[in-house]
Amino acid sequence: MKNAKKMSRIHLGSIVVALMIDLYIFVHVLVEHSGKTGFSQILYPILLAISILIWLMQGQIESVFFKYIVLMGMILGWHWICAPVSRIDVLTLCATTGVPLFILAVLHYKTERVLFYTMLFSVVFIPGLPSYLARYTNQGEMTMGLGYAILPVIVAGIVYFYYYRNDHQDNLWVCIVPLFYLLQLFYHGLRGPIVSVVFIVFLIGFVKVYIGDKKRVLNHRYLLLCLIIGICVVYFLDDILAVMADWFLQYDIKTYFVLKTIRLLNRGDISNGRMEIWERAWDGFKEHPILGNGFDSFEHFTGICYPHNFIMQALFDGGLLFFVPLSLFIVYGYKKVLKYGTRDQIIMLIFISGFCVIYPLISTDMYENFYLWTLIGFLLGQPKYSQIVHMGGTSKW
């Protein structure tokens, strides 16, 4: 009876985590059917309320909230000090950062179930996708929001098939869903989501995960091979893209990310203006390297909405006083999971990194990027090493 209740809580927790990851899929569905926006602000409290109910059933609390209070205290403290130049919406910030942290820190879930439900729940968007593409694409190219909304489903499919195909063969049919989305991304997607797909393939090869006591090993030869391939791709990028474009055109296949990259290369700026923005962010950081210029103040000083890179944004806004603790949170979290985590923890980290790393490095406002804070929430929610040892090397997964 006790084990049955525990398993039901794990399933409930897995469902809520998957719903959170599919949040932007549901937002797009609601927008498509109603024509209205603002659904993120509605779905945040619903997910949080469900999580609190499950958490009360479990009857426990985590010490992770101290880390969250420290992190938010730094942001909000500087926000109030620099109020004339800061444009942070405090309620949106607390929702964007707090919801994934709370859900990932206090709920019991199983990685395999999270991956399965992430793919399964996204089925609701498939019937409306053609009409959505027709309405919200620019000359056949996906909007950035749509590309990143379907990305977690694609990553879930890759991770699920690679790690669980032998253990759960009866459930492999669900991988048809991410395959469908991957084809849509290939035909209509932007460069960022496609780079993220390449990134997850790299992560799976670099971090070898085993069953039993030998949980992981970093494949440095694979890393070296990928670096060599990456250097060759960058050096011969023009020729590679030209060959790809000609081959696709022979079969009447339009791949918009290839065509756009060729256009940008011909214009002499493959970053599409990002390099110039990053230079301005770096110059602003050098003017106030310790304390920064004020949170979310980039638009006030430059007229540009945000730096399109969360590292540059953290340096510009909060200086080293903010960037160093944030970096330590992230680096220490990765190190802790890779060194002491269970197999499921490491696979979950690979999954979340697959859709949460590239996006905040090349686009979006870090204070409104739900994916970035999902990654940070997962890392902050990991138990201390002493707690892992006390639990016999196991985790709440």
N, C-alpha and C positions, 0 to 999 in steps of 0.2 A: 504493500500500500504506500509506504513511504517512498520507495523507488518510483512508483507510478506517478506520484505527485511531483517528484523531482524532475522526471522526464517531461511531464506536461508543462512545468515551468520553463524547461529548456526549450521546448517547442514554441511556447508563447514568446519567450525572449528572442528566439531565432526569427520568428515572424515579424516582430516589431523592428528588429535590426534591418531585416530585408525591406520592410516598408519604408524605413528611413532612407536606405540607400536608393530605393526607387522613387524617392520623393519627387524629383523633377519630371519623371515619367508621368506621375499622377497630375502634377501641375499642368503639363502640356495637354493631357486628356481633358481636364476641367476647362482650360482656356479654349480648347477646340470646340467643346460642346456649349459653352456659355458665352464666349466672346469677351469675357471679363478677365482681369488680372488680379493679383494680390492674394492668390491662394496659398502661397508659402506661409504667410502670416496666420492663416487659418489652420493649416496642417501641422505647424510647429506645436501649438498647444495641445492638439488632439494626440499626437504621438507622445508628448511629454506626459499627458494625463494617463494614457494607457501604461506607460513605463512606470509611473508612480504606483499604479494599482498592482502591477506585477511585483514591483520592488517591495511593497507592503506585504504581499503574500510571502516573499522570501524572508522578510524580517531582518534585514541587515543593511549596513551602510558602509561606504568606503571612505578612506582617508584622502582620496584623490581630490576632494573638493578644496582642500587647503591649497594645492597647487593651482587649481583653477582660480581661486580667490586672489592669489598672488599675481597671476598672469592678468586677470581682468582689472585688478587694482592698479597695475602699472598703466594699462591702456586708459582706463577711465580717469585716473588721477591726472595724467597729462592732458586728457580731453578737457577736463574742467579748468585746468591751469591755462590751457591754450584755447579757451572757448571761442574767442573771436575768429580764429582761423580753422578750427576743427568743425567738420560737418558730420560727425558720427551720429547716427541714430541709435541711441543707447538701447532701446527696446529691441530693435532688429539685431544689434550686436549681441545682446545677451541670448537671444533666441538662436542665432546662427552658431554661436560658440557653445552655448550651454546644452542645447538639445542633444547633439551627438556625443558630447562628453558624458552627460548623465546616462544616456541609453547604453553606450559602450562600456561604461564603468561599473554599473550596478546590475545590469541584467545578465543572467546566465544564458548562454547560447552555444550552439555547436556550429563550427565553421561550415561543415558540409551542408547542414540545413539552411544556413544563411545563404549560401551560394545557390542552392536549389530553389528556395523561395524567391530570391532576387530575380532569377530567370522566369519563374512561373508567374509572378505577379505582373511582370512587364507585358504579358500577353494582352492585357487590356488595351494597350496602345496600338497593337498591330492593325485592327480594323480601320482606325482613323489616320494611320500614317500616310497613306497615299494622298488623301485630301489635305493633310497638314503639310506635306512636302510641296503640293501644288500651290498652297497659299503662302507658305513661309520660306520658300527658297528663292535665292537670288540667281536667276538664270540657271536653275538646276542645282545650285549649291546650297547645302544645308546652312541654316543659321547656326551660330556658335552654340547657342543655348540647347538646340535640339541635338547637335553632335555630342555634346558632353552629357546630355540627359540619358542617351542610350549607351554611353560608354561603359558604365558599371555592369550592365547586363552582358556586354560582350566580354569584358574581363572576367566576369563570373563564369561564363561558359568555358573560356580557355583554362582557367584554374581548375574548375570542376572536372573537366575532361582529363586534364593531365594527372591530377592527384587521386581522383575517386572513380575513374572509369572501371577499374577492376572490382572495386568493393561494392559499387552500386550500379551494376549493369542494367537493372530494370528501370532505372530513372534516367538513362542516357537520352531518351527521347526528348527531354526538355532542352537539350543542347541545340535542337532545331531553332529555338527562339533566338538565342544570341547569334547563330549563324545567319538568320534572316537579317538581323540588325547589322551584322558585320558587312553583308553585301550592300545594304543601303548606305552604310558609311563609306564603303569603297567607291561606290558610284557617285555619291552626292556629298561626301564629308569634307571637312576642313583638315588642314595639316595637323593641328594640335591633337585632336582625338586619334588620328591615325598614328602619329608619333607615340601616343600613349599605348596603343596596341603593340607596337614594336617594343616599347619599353617593358611591357609585362612579359613578353617572350624572352627578353634579355634577363629579367629578374628570375624567371623560372629556371633558366639555364645556369645562372650565377649562384643562386642559393639552392643547393641540393638538400632536399628534405627526405629523411629516412624514417622508417618505422622502428620503434624501440628506443634504446638508450642513446644511440647515435642519431641525434635529431636533425643536425644540419652540418654542412660543410661548405665553405665558400670556395667556388671553383675559380681559382686565380688564372689558370690557363685559359679558361673560357673568357674571362674578363680581358686578358691580353689579346685573344683572338678578336673579340668584339671591338677593342680599341683600334686594332690594325684595320679591320673592315671599315670602321667608322671613318678613319683618316682617309682611306681610299675612296669612300663614298663622297666625302666632302671635296676631295681633290678632283674627282672626275664627275662631280654632280651634274654639270651641264650635259655631258655626253650620256650619262645614265638616264637622265630625264628625257632627252631627245629620243633615245632608243625605246624607252617605255611608251612615250607618246605615239611614236610611229607604229609600234606593235599594236597598241590599243586601237588606233584608228583603222588599222587593217581589218579589224573585227568589229568596227563601228561601236567601240566601247568608249564612252566619255568618262574620264576620271578627272574630276574637277580639281582635286588637290594637286595633281601633276601639272595640269594646264596653268593653274594659278602660280605654282612655284616657278614655272618657266617664265611667266609674265614678269614676276618679281625679279628674277635673275636678269632678264633683259633690261629692266629698269635700274639694275645695279643695287637693289636693296631687298635681299631675300627676307629680312626681318620685318618688312612692311612698316618701317618707321620706328620699330621698337628700339633699335640701337641708339637712335637720337634721344628717345625718351629716357633710356637707361643712363645715358651720359648726363642728362639734366638732373636725374635723381642722384647720381653720384656726386655731381658738383654741389647740389644742395646738402648732401651728407657731409662733404668736406668743409662746408661753412659752419656747420654745427655738429661735429662728430660725436660729442658726448651725449647731449640731451636731445638732439634732433630738432625738427621744426614744428612739431605738434602733430597729433594723430589725425590721419585722413586730411592733411593740409596741402597735399600736392597740387590739387586744383587751384587752391587759393594763391599759391606762389607761381604756378606755371601756366595755368589755364587749361591743363590737361587733366582728365578725370582721375587717373591713377597711373602708377608707373609700369603696369603690366608685368610685374615681377614682385613676388611677396618679399624676397630678400632685399631688393632695392627699396621697397616701400617701408619695410621695417627699419632699415638704416636711415632713410630720409625722415621718417616720422618720429622715431624714438631714439635714434642714435645708437651708440654702443650700449647704453644703459638698458635699452629694450632688446636689441638684436642679440646680444650675448646670452642673456637668460633664455630667450626663445630658442636659440640654436642649441643650447645645452639640453633643454627639454627634449628636443627632437632627436639629437644625436644619442643622448643617454637612453632614450626610449628604444631606439633601434638596436643599440648595443645590448640592452637588457633582454629584449625579446630574442634576438639572434643567438645570444650566448646561453641564456637560461630557460627560454620559453619551451613549451611543449610543441609537438608537431603541429597541432591545430592552431596554436598561437602564431607560429611562423607562417603557416599557410594563410591565415587571416591577414597578417601583416603584408604578405606578398600581394594578396587580393586588393587590400585597401590602397597600397602604394601604387598599384597598377592604374587606378583612375584618379588618385589624389595628388600625385607628384607633379606631373607635367603641366596641368592646367594652371595652378597658381604660379608656376615659373615663367609662363609666357603670356598670361592674360589675367584679367579680372581684378577686382578690388579685394584685398586679403580679408577685410573686415566683413565682406558679404559672401565670401567663398565658402559654401557649405562643405565642399569636398576637403579643403585644407583643414578645416576645423574637425572634420571627421577623422582625419589622420592624426591630428594633435590630440583629439579626445581619446582615440584608441591608445596612443602612446602614454598619455597621462594616466590612463586607467589601469596600467599594468601594475601588479603588486611589486613590492620591494623584493630584493634578492632574499632577504631574511625570511619573508613571508613564503616565497617559493620553496625554500628549503624546509620550512615548517610544514608545508603542505605535501612534502615528499616529492617535490619536483613536478607536481601537477598544478592545474589551474582550474578556474571556474568553468572552463570549456569542457 
